[in-house]
Structures are given as structure tokens and as C-alpha cells.
Amino acid sequence: MSDDEGYEAGFPDEEEDEPTLDFDEENLDVDEREDETEEREEEVDWLMQRDEENQIMEPIGKAKETTQKRITTRFLTKYERAKILGTRALQISLGAPVMVDLEGETDPLEIAQKELRERKIPITIRRYLPDGTFEDWNVDELLE
């Protein structure tokens, strides 16, 4: 038994008349352009509003003040240490100049650890504070 057994109507003819619409083609283009322009303006307004809401305003001149009077501790956290070593090892593996004497080391991570021990890593840590300001610490200023 097939699924279409007993169905004799078949498919509808494709030549059936479809309703036609009468319109002025010249004015249609102008109306469509106006609609598109309005939609674009609304989209741009929405994007600008969203960016303004998500934008974090950092006070101008606060960075210099925080370098003189610091709030955070001088201790390097284990997370900062991991990020510093990973970043510096990547830089070394990509051909950055090494800041310490190599004594047979070829592993970029070992070289980065040696640079950290000797406090010669050219990286600055930026610590953000809850009020939106930040403190910049050089690695040689931090204690392990």
C-alpha cells in the first residue's frame, strides 16, 4: 500500500493566476530608500547607546596619582606570576630578546623563570581598582 493511494487530485497547476499588484515603480524606490535610511539611523542610535552603557570611563590623570600613592600590596599573586611567566615565555618563543645570560637553557618557560628570579622581565602589571582607577607595577618592584 502506498501513501498516496486513493488520492487522485494530484499536484496543483503551477499556472494558476497570482494576484498582480499595481504600483508606481518610480516612487517605490524613493520610499524604500527612506525606510532603509530610517532603519539604519535607528540601528546606529541603538549601537551608540549600547556602547555608551558598556563603556567604562577611566578618570584622566588618575594613573600618575596612583604611581606615587599605591593602595595594593607589593606582593606578586600566583595568578600574576603565572600570567607573567606565560606571556614572557610566549614572547621568548616568538624571538624576543632575552634579558639574562643563557647557560644552556632552551625552554622559553625556564628562561622566563630565570628572568623573573633576576627581576629582569620587561613587563608592567596593571591592577584595576573598584573605583575604575588602576595601579601600574613593574615586575622588579613586586616581591615574590
matplotlib code that plots the C-alpha trace (Angstrom):
import matplotlib.pyplot as plt

x = [0.0, 1.4, 0.8, -0.9, -3.4, -6.8, -5.6, -6.4, -6.2, -2.5, -0.4, -2.0, -1.2, 1.7, 0.0, -2.7, -3.1, -1.4, -2.8, -1.0, -0.2, -0.3, 2.2, 4.3, 7.8, 9.5, 8.1, 8.7, 12.5, 12.4, 10.1, 12.3, 15.4, 13.7, 12.7, 16.3, 17.7, 15.4, 16.2, 20.0, 19.6, 17.7, 20.4, 23.2, 21.4, 20.9, 24.6, 25.8, 23.5, 24.7, 28.4, 27.9, 26.3, 29.1, 31.9, 34.0, 35.0, 38.5, 39.4, 42.0, 45.2, 44.5, 47.3, 50.0, 48.5, 48.4, 52.1, 53.0, 50.5, 49.7, 46.9, 47.6, 50.3, 53.8, 53.3, 53.0, 50.0, 50.2, 47.9, 50.0, 53.1, 51.5, 50.4, 53.8, 55.7, 53.3, 53.4, 57.2, 57.7, 55.5, 57.5, 60.7, 59.5, 58.5, 62.0, 62.0, 65.5, 66.4, 67.4, 69.6, 72.6, 71.7, 73.5, 72.3, 68.6, 66.4, 63.0, 61.2, 59.5, 62.7, 64.3, 61.2, 61.5, 65.2, 64.4, 61.8, 64.2, 66.7, 63.9, 64.7, 61.3, 60.2, 56.6, 54.3, 51.3, 48.2, 45.9, 42.4, 40.7, 36.9, 36.5, 37.8, 41.3, 44.4, 47.9, 50.8, 53.6, 56.8, 57.8, 61.1, 59.0, 57.0, 58.0, 57.5]
y = [0.0, 3.4, 6.6, 8.3, 5.6, 6.9, 10.5, 11.4, 15.2, 15.4, 18.5, 21.9, 23.5, 25.9, 28.1, 29.4, 33.1, 35.0, 38.4, 41.3, 44.5, 47.8, 50.3, 53.2, 51.9, 55.3, 56.3, 52.8, 53.3, 56.6, 55.1, 52.1, 54.3, 56.4, 53.2, 51.8, 55.1, 55.3, 51.7, 52.4, 55.5, 53.6, 50.8, 53.3, 55.1, 51.7, 50.7, 54.1, 53.9, 50.3, 51.4, 54.3, 52.0, 49.4, 51.9, 52.2, 55.8, 55.9, 59.2, 61.2, 61.7, 59.1, 56.8, 59.2, 59.7, 56.0, 55.5, 57.8, 56.6, 52.9, 51.1, 47.5, 45.3, 44.8, 41.0, 39.2, 37.0, 33.4, 34.4, 37.4, 35.2, 32.6, 35.3, 37.0, 33.7, 32.6, 35.9, 36.2, 32.6, 33.3, 36.4, 34.5, 31.6, 34.2, 35.6, 38.4, 39.3, 37.5, 39.7, 37.2, 35.1, 31.7, 28.8, 26.2, 26.8, 26.4, 26.1, 29.5, 28.9, 28.1, 31.3, 33.3, 31.9, 32.8, 36.3, 36.6, 35.4, 38.0, 40.7, 41.5, 40.9, 44.0, 43.7, 46.0, 44.7, 46.8, 46.3, 47.7, 49.1, 49.0, 52.8, 52.4, 53.6, 51.4, 51.0, 50.1, 48.0, 47.0, 43.4, 44.4, 46.4, 43.4, 40.7, 37.0]
z = [0.0, -0.9, 0.9, -1.9, -2.7, -3.3, -3.8, -7.4, -7.2, -7.9, -7.6, -8.2, -11.5, -11.4, -14.0, -11.7, -11.8, -9.0, -8.0, -9.5, -7.7, -9.4, -8.1, -9.2, -9.6, -9.6, -6.2, -4.7, -4.9, -3.0, -0.3, 0.1, 0.4, 3.1, 5.0, 4.8, 5.9, 8.9, 9.8, 9.6, 11.7, 14.4, 14.3, 14.7, 17.5, 19.3, 18.8, 20.1, 23.2, 23.9, 23.6, 25.9, 28.5, 28.3, 28.2, 31.3, 31.9, 33.3, 35.0, 33.2, 35.2, 37.8, 36.6, 37.6, 41.0, 41.8, 41.0, 43.8, 46.4, 46.0, 47.6, 46.6, 48.2, 46.9, 46.7, 43.3, 43.3, 42.0, 39.2, 38.2, 38.3, 36.1, 33.6, 33.6, 33.0, 30.3, 28.5, 28.7, 27.6, 24.6, 23.7, 24.0, 21.8, 19.2, 19.1, 21.7, 23.1, 26.3, 29.2, 31.1, 30.2, 28.9, 30.4, 28.1, 28.6, 25.5, 27.1, 26.9, 30.2, 32.1, 30.6, 31.7, 35.2, 35.3, 34.2, 36.9, 39.6, 38.5, 38.2, 34.5, 32.9, 31.0, 31.8, 33.7, 35.8, 35.7, 38.8, 38.4, 41.5, 42.2, 41.6, 38.0, 38.6, 38.3, 39.5, 37.3, 38.9, 37.2, 37.9, 39.6, 42.2, 43.3, 45.8, 45.3]

ax = plt.figure().add_subplot(projection="3d")
ax.plot(x, y, z, "-o")
ax.set_aspect("equal")
plt.show()
